[in-house]
Amino acid sequence: MRKAFIQTLIGIAETNERVVLITGDLGYLVIEEFMERFPDRFFNAGVAEQNMVGVATGLAEAGYIPFVYSIVNFATLRPYEVFRNGPIIHHLPVRLIGVGGGLEYTNNGVTHYGLEDVGIMRVQNGLQVIVPADSQQTRSALLATWNLPGPIYYRLGKDEKALIPGLEGMFDINSIQVVRTGRDVLFLTLGNITLEAIKAAGELSKRGMESTIAVVPSLNPLPLDSLLQLVKDFRLVLTVEAHYINGGLGSAISEVIAENGVSARLIRCGIRVVPDGSTGSQQFLYHKFEIAAEELAKHAEDEVNKLRNSHEN
């Protein structure tokens, strides 16, 4: 998604001289073309994330649209107060790009995992939080939102090639995108872990259970109307995210269900414990934290069977 984002940003920068890119000494092999094309609109702030966001705030105040690029945890946790006190409170068009959400920086360990970024960002009412699910949707999301007023946080995955079947680049900040339909269970997904939900749905289908899968591309604002329209038709909803279960998509959907009196059983599939020192591939970690396709299918099957048994009784 990083390359799709930067290539799309280059196209925007060609026609709008207000676009600026700032990095915290990261992103190489991805951002070079922007550096070469627009050397006077590129800045390396070094490993100084608070200062990086401070510079972006000043540029936004001066009329520019700065895009600030770093790994998810460095982009959100280190400069959080500066981002709140500057772009959010003053409604300035700073675009924060967090790369490698969830467990994508696998062997770098827990210091590089992005497991709480959506939670801490979506509590800021003046900040839009956008989470594309693949490279095509990344391009569509950027084209649709880059010039909106106020600050934006983009959470991007590292996978450049995998595409979500049925998504085809669709993006609407006010709507979820349904990529598969079925009557037994609803999967609501965040980001590129949608692929695991799709695999799980395929396995469930072999067992006689059909699934609907919907991508939720925006957490702030939450596409409430389209969510309600879909959720009210299901007795069982699973949220799937490479994020702590508290604060992210699962919490957001819990609020929607509770505040609107929806009678659905909700299972939050995400990270439930603080990761320890063991590392491995992303797939290894998905299995470890029970958010791989096999575990998602088992969670869904168990709950569907419970609901069927209770209905029969």
Backbone torsions as a table, in degrees:
resi	resn	phi	psi	omega
1	MET	NA	-27.1	-177.5
2	ARG	-60.8	-45.3	-177.8
3	LYS	-67.2	-39.0	177.4
4	ALA	-61.9	-40.2	-179.8
5	PHE	-64.6	-49.5	-177.0
6	ILE	-66.6	-40.9	178.3
7	GLN	-62.8	-39.6	177.2
8	THR	-67.7	-38.9	178.6
9	LEU	-64.0	-37.9	177.1
10	ILE	-60.4	-43.7	177.8
11	GLY	-60.8	-39.5	178.0
12	ILE	-67.7	-42.5	-178.1
13	ALA	-64.5	-27.4	178.1
14	GLU	-62.8	-29.3	-176.4
15	THR	-109.1	-6.5	-179.4
16	ASN	-137.9	110.8	-175.1
17	GLU	-75.9	-1.6	178.6
18	ARG	-81.9	-15.1	-175.8
19	VAL	-76.4	128.1	-179.1
20	VAL	-130.8	144.5	177.0
21	LEU	-118.4	130.9	178.1
22	ILE	-125.1	134.9	176.6
23	THR	-123.2	152.2	173.9
24	GLY	-95.2	50.7	179.6
25	ASP	64.1	37.3	-179.9
26	LEU	-139.4	168.1	173.8
27	GLY	95.7	8.8	-178.4
28	TYR	-69.9	150.1	-166.0
29	LEU	77.4	2.7	177.0
30	VAL	-125.2	-42.6	-170.1
31	ILE	-99.0	-0.6	-173.8
32	GLU	-58.2	-40.0	-177.6
33	GLU	-63.2	-38.3	175.9
34	PHE	-63.1	-43.4	178.8
35	MET	-56.9	-45.2	-176.0
36	GLU	-72.5	-36.8	-177.5
37	ARG	-76.2	-35.9	-174.8
38	PHE	-132.4	65.5	-174.9
39	PRO	-61.8	-27.8	179.9
40	ASP	-87.3	0.8	175.8
41	ARG	-121.7	24.8	176.8
42	PHE	-128.8	134.9	-179.7
43	PHE	-136.7	134.1	171.5
44	ASN	-102.6	108.6	-176.6
45	ALA	-81.9	-4.1	-177.5
46	GLY	75.5	-174.4	-179.3
47	VAL	-81.3	72.0	-175.9
48	ALA	-151.2	70.8	-168.2
49	GLU	-65.3	-35.7	178.1
50	GLN	-64.1	-44.1	177.6
51	ASN	-64.9	-37.5	179.0
52	MET	-58.2	-46.6	178.9
53	VAL	-70.1	-32.7	175.5
54	GLY	-63.3	-42.4	176.4
55	VAL	-62.4	-43.7	179.2
56	ALA	-61.6	-38.1	178.8
57	THR	-62.4	-44.1	178.0
58	GLY	-63.9	-41.2	178.2
59	LEU	-64.1	-40.6	178.3
60	ALA	-64.5	-40.0	177.9
61	GLU	-62.8	-29.3	-179.6
62	ALA	-86.1	0.2	175.1
63	GLY	108.2	-0.3	178.5
64	TYR	-87.7	168.2	173.4
65	ILE	-118.1	90.9	-176.6
66	PRO	-83.3	135.4	173.0
67	PHE	-106.9	124.4	-173.6
68	VAL	-111.5	120.8	-167.3
69	TYR	-114.9	126.5	173.2
70	SER	-164.5	174.9	172.5
71	ILE	-65.0	148.1	-171.0
72	VAL	-47.2	-53.3	-174.4
73	ASN	-69.4	-33.9	177.6
74	PHE	-72.2	-31.2	-179.5
75	ALA	-74.4	-31.4	-172.0
76	THR	-107.0	-47.0	-172.3
77	LEU	-75.8	-46.5	-175.0
78	ARG	-65.6	-44.5	-177.4
79	PRO	-100.9	24.3	-169.3
80	TYR	-58.1	-48.8	-177.7
81	GLU	-65.1	-39.1	179.3
82	VAL	-64.5	-39.7	178.8
83	PHE	-66.8	-39.5	178.3
84	ARG	-66.1	-49.1	-174.4
85	ASN	-72.5	-21.0	-179.9
86	GLY	-100.1	-90.8	-174.1
87	PRO	-58.9	-39.1	-175.3
88	ILE	-72.9	-54.1	-176.9
89	ILE	-63.9	-35.8	-177.2
90	HIS	-97.0	5.8	173.6
91	HIS	54.2	53.0	-178.2
92	LEU	-103.6	147.2	-173.5
93	PRO	-81.0	59.8	172.6
94	VAL	-89.4	132.7	-179.9
95	ARG	-110.8	112.4	179.5
96	LEU	-93.7	125.3	-179.2
97	ILE	-110.2	111.7	177.0
98	GLY	-103.9	120.7	-175.0
99	VAL	-105.7	140.2	175.0
100	GLY	84.1	44.1	179.1
101	GLY	-61.7	148.9	178.2
102	GLY	78.8	-125.9	-170.8
103	LEU	-112.6	25.2	-171.5
104	GLU	-74.2	-27.6	174.5
105	TYR	-88.5	68.6	-164.5
106	THR	-55.4	-70.0	-173.7
107	ASN	-76.4	-4.5	173.5
108	ASN	-73.2	-16.7	175.4
109	GLY	88.2	-178.6	-169.7
110	VAL	-63.1	-25.9	179.0
111	THR	-63.7	-20.9	-178.6
112	HIS	-107.4	1.8	177.4
113	TYR	-78.2	145.1	176.8
114	GLY	-109.6	87.8	-171.1
115	LEU	-113.6	-4.9	-178.2
116	GLU	-132.5	3.8	-172.7
117	ASP	-63.8	-43.5	-179.6
118	VAL	-63.5	-40.9	-179.6
119	GLY	-61.0	-47.7	-176.7
120	ILE	-73.7	-27.0	-178.9
121	MET	-80.9	-37.3	-174.2
122	ARG	-74.6	-13.3	175.6
123	VAL	-73.9	-13.9	178.7
124	GLN	-86.5	106.3	-172.4
125	ASN	-62.6	-25.1	-178.1
126	GLY	-89.9	9.6	-175.2
127	LEU	-118.0	128.9	173.2
128	GLN	-85.7	134.8	-179.1
129	VAL	-118.1	117.4	-174.3
130	ILE	-122.5	129.5	-175.5
131	VAL	-130.3	90.9	177.3
132	PRO	-67.7	156.0	-177.1
133	ALA	-99.9	-19.4	176.0
134	ASP	-156.9	-179.1	-174.0
135	SER	-65.1	-39.1	180.0
136	GLN	-65.3	-42.4	178.1
137	GLN	-69.6	-30.1	175.9
138	THR	-58.7	-47.0	179.1
139	ARG	-61.5	-46.9	-179.2
140	SER	-62.8	-41.7	-178.6
141	ALA	-64.0	-42.9	-179.8
142	LEU	-65.9	-44.9	179.6
143	LEU	-61.0	-32.3	-176.7
144	ALA	-83.1	-18.3	-169.1
145	THR	-126.5	-12.6	-169.8
146	TRP	-57.4	-30.2	-174.4
147	ASN	-105.4	14.0	177.0
148	LEU	-70.0	153.2	177.2
149	PRO	-69.9	153.5	175.7
150	GLY	81.1	174.4	-176.0
151	PRO	-81.0	155.9	179.4
152	ILE	-137.8	141.1	169.4
153	TYR	-112.7	121.1	175.4
154	TYR	-103.9	123.9	175.2
155	ARG	-103.6	115.5	-174.1
156	LEU	-114.2	143.5	170.6
157	GLY	-84.6	168.7	179.8
158	LYS	-91.2	-20.3	-175.6
159	ASP	-68.1	121.4	-177.5
160	GLU	-93.7	-19.6	-168.0
161	LYS	-107.2	-38.8	-173.9
162	ALA	-65.8	132.6	178.8
163	LEU	-118.5	146.7	179.9
164	ILE	-82.5	116.7	178.5
165	PRO	-58.0	130.6	178.1
166	GLY	89.2	-11.5	-178.5
167	LEU	-81.7	-46.3	173.0
168	GLU	52.0	37.8	175.6
169	GLY	76.6	5.3	-179.0
170	MET	-62.0	137.7	174.8
171	PHE	-153.6	131.6	173.5
172	ASP	-147.2	118.4	-175.8
173	ILE	-62.2	-19.7	-178.3
174	ASN	-102.0	12.3	-175.2
175	SER	-149.7	151.1	169.3
176	ILE	-85.6	162.6	-179.9
177	GLN	-117.5	113.9	179.9
178	VAL	-84.5	124.7	-177.0
179	VAL	-114.6	-6.1	176.5
180	ARG	-158.3	145.2	-178.6
181	THR	-123.4	142.3	177.1
182	GLY	-168.5	162.4	-168.3
183	ARG	-96.8	-17.3	-166.8
184	ASP	-89.8	-37.0	-175.3
185	VAL	-148.1	146.0	177.3
186	LEU	-111.8	121.7	171.0
187	PHE	-98.3	123.5	171.0
188	LEU	-107.4	123.3	-169.2
189	THR	-121.8	155.4	-180.0
190	LEU	-125.8	114.0	175.1
191	GLY	78.2	-160.2	-170.3
192	ASN	-77.2	-3.3	171.7
193	ILE	-70.0	-5.7	172.4
194	THR	-50.9	-32.9	179.4
195	LEU	-59.9	-36.3	177.9
196	GLU	-67.2	-39.0	177.7
197	ALA	-64.6	-37.8	178.8
198	ILE	-65.3	-42.0	176.2
199	LYS	-63.2	-40.7	178.9
200	ALA	-63.0	-41.0	179.0
201	ALA	-63.1	-36.8	176.7
202	GLY	-63.8	-39.9	178.5
203	GLU	-68.4	-40.9	178.5
204	LEU	-62.7	-37.2	179.5
205	SER	-60.1	-35.8	177.4
206	LYS	-64.9	-22.5	-178.3
207	ARG	-100.8	11.7	176.3
208	GLY	83.6	21.4	179.3
209	MET	-123.4	126.5	-176.4
210	GLU	-106.4	141.5	-171.9
211	SER	-121.8	145.1	165.1
212	THR	-100.6	136.9	177.2
213	ILE	-122.8	127.2	179.4
214	ALA	-129.3	130.0	177.0
215	VAL	-85.1	131.2	176.2
216	VAL	-105.5	100.7	-171.6
217	PRO	-87.7	-10.1	-176.9
218	SER	-135.4	126.9	177.1
219	LEU	-101.6	-18.7	179.3
220	ASN	-149.8	99.5	4.5
221	PRO	-78.5	148.1	174.2
222	LEU	-77.0	132.3	-179.9
223	PRO	-72.8	74.2	-167.4
224	LEU	-61.8	-47.2	-175.4
225	ASP	-60.7	-47.5	-178.3
226	SER	-70.6	-31.3	175.6
227	LEU	-64.3	-49.0	-179.3
228	LEU	-61.0	-41.7	-179.4
229	GLN	-59.3	-34.7	-179.1
230	LEU	-85.9	-47.5	-173.1
231	VAL	-62.6	-36.2	-176.0
232	LYS	-63.3	-15.5	-178.6
233	ASP	-91.3	2.9	-175.8
234	PHE	-125.5	142.6	172.9
235	ARG	-85.4	-22.3	-177.2
236	LEU	-130.6	127.2	178.6
237	VAL	-127.7	131.4	172.7
238	LEU	-116.5	126.7	170.6
239	THR	-94.7	139.8	-176.3
240	VAL	-128.0	121.2	-178.0
241	GLU	-154.5	144.8	171.4
242	ALA	-89.7	75.6	-170.9
243	HIS	-165.0	157.6	171.0
244	TYR	-57.4	147.4	-178.1
245	ILE	-68.0	-21.9	179.3
246	ASN	-91.1	127.3	172.9
247	GLY	98.9	-24.0	-175.4
248	GLY	-94.1	-139.8	-176.3
249	LEU	-62.5	-43.0	-179.1
250	GLY	-58.7	-43.2	177.7
251	SER	-65.6	-41.2	-179.7
252	ALA	-61.8	-43.6	-179.8
253	ILE	-70.6	-33.8	174.2
254	SER	-57.1	-43.5	179.7
255	GLU	-64.1	-42.3	180.0
256	VAL	-61.7	-46.6	-178.3
257	ILE	-64.4	-45.9	-176.6
258	ALA	-68.0	-44.7	-173.8
259	GLU	-74.8	-18.5	-177.6
260	ASN	-112.3	9.7	175.0
261	GLY	62.8	34.4	179.7
262	VAL	-81.3	131.1	-178.3
263	SER	-94.3	71.8	179.0
264	ALA	-127.2	144.2	173.3
265	ARG	-83.0	125.1	-177.7
266	LEU	-112.0	129.0	173.3
267	ILE	-115.4	121.2	178.9
268	ARG	-93.6	116.0	179.3
269	CYS	-105.0	110.4	-178.4
270	GLY	-168.3	-161.7	-178.6
271	ILE	-85.0	124.9	-175.6
272	ARG	-108.8	-9.3	-179.5
273	VAL	-133.3	160.8	174.0
274	VAL	-72.9	125.0	-178.7
275	PRO	-58.6	143.1	176.5
276	ASP	-92.5	-162.7	-174.5
277	GLY	-81.0	-6.1	-178.4
278	SER	-76.4	137.7	-179.6
279	THR	-131.5	172.9	179.3
280	GLY	174.3	-161.7	179.1
281	SER	-67.4	166.1	177.4
282	GLN	-61.1	-39.0	179.4
283	GLN	-65.7	-38.7	175.2
284	PHE	-59.0	-44.1	-178.8
285	LEU	-70.1	-36.2	175.6
286	TYR	-59.4	-42.5	177.4
287	HIS	-66.8	-42.1	-178.8
288	LYS	-57.7	-39.6	-177.1
289	PHE	-101.0	11.8	172.8
290	GLU	60.2	41.7	174.3
291	ILE	-124.1	14.0	171.5
292	ALA	-77.8	165.0	-174.7
293	ALA	-55.3	-42.5	-177.3
294	GLU	-61.4	-43.9	179.9
295	GLU	-70.7	-37.5	177.2
296	LEU	-62.0	-42.7	178.9
297	ALA	-62.9	-40.6	-180.0
298	LYS	-65.9	-45.2	178.1
299	HIS	-56.9	-47.3	-177.6
300	ALA	-64.6	-46.0	-178.8
301	GLU	-60.9	-44.1	179.7
302	ASP	-59.4	-43.6	-176.8
303	GLU	-73.2	-38.1	176.7
304	VAL	-61.3	-43.0	179.8
305	ASN	-64.8	-39.0	176.4
306	LYS	-60.4	-45.0	-179.4
307	LEU	-66.0	-40.3	179.2
308	ARG	-65.1	-40.9	-179.5
309	ASN	-67.4	-40.2	180.0
310	SER	-66.7	-34.9	178.8
311	HIS	-67.7	-40.0	-179.9
312	GLU	-68.3	-33.8	-179.5
313	ASN	-79.4	NA	NA
